[in-house]
Amino acid sequence: MSAVLIERNEPIAVVRLNRPEQLNALSNQLMGELVGALENLDDDESIRCIVLAGNDKAFAAGADINELSDATHLELYFGGRIDKWDAIRKIRTPIVAAVSGYCLGGGCELAMACDLIVASESAQFGQPETNLGVLPGAGGTQRLTRAIGKSKAMDVILTGRFLSAGEAEQAGLVARVASEEDWLEEAKRVAQTIAAKSPVGVRLAKEAVLNAFETPLAAGLEAERKAFHLALSSEDAQEGLKAFTEKREPHFKGR
């Protein structure tokens, strides 16, 4: 059985983690299929935004502990497991994480690797790896700290406690909270809104925002200016400006 399911509804696609009995634990098979699916969609010009979701009970409850326990240190280091996370980071198409239920450990790291999070009221976020004598190893200590600040991140990571959807939104980890009945549809609505924009402008904007996490302000501003002028030279920008003056909806082509 495939560990990842893909639903296409152009211009968006929904990628669903599909190991329900294991609470979508992130096995090597699942991560491999996920990266393959995201890369294929990223290369498809008809897909302008991706929703990454689990099910009502869990987005993903963490890494596959059985696989981690059985693997040697060298197998983990040379097996390319972390390379899969780097591949997700390189996806240019915006990714909306749709989170319901447990979003823990590697699952939380996966959600944070997306561009924004839409959460169900039932969602619970955490990095409880210290309960197992280890620590987050796929970006948790870095992305969570950048998202919610040092003190709150220390609290979550060192104590292993969970954040509710409301607390995660208040802390800045979650962009929107939806009802338990509407969380996936809300994520799709967000994706449709993004997909209606210029793919050129959206991808360059995503790149610029990500730069804000990794560069000093002066370097980030310089990168933003270059991205702005690059976007301005596109056909989409010409169409957007013309549509605005003509008081009509623009028709973006991604060029």
Beta strands, then each sheet from edge to edge (+ up, - down):
strand 1: 4-9
strand 2: 12-17
strand 3: 49-53
strand 4: 58-60
strand 5: 95-99
strand 6: 102-104
strand 7: 116-120
strand 8: 124-126
strand 9: 163-164
strand 10: 176-178
sheet 1: 1+ 2- 3- 5- 7- 10-
sheet 2: 4+ 6+ 8+ 9-
end
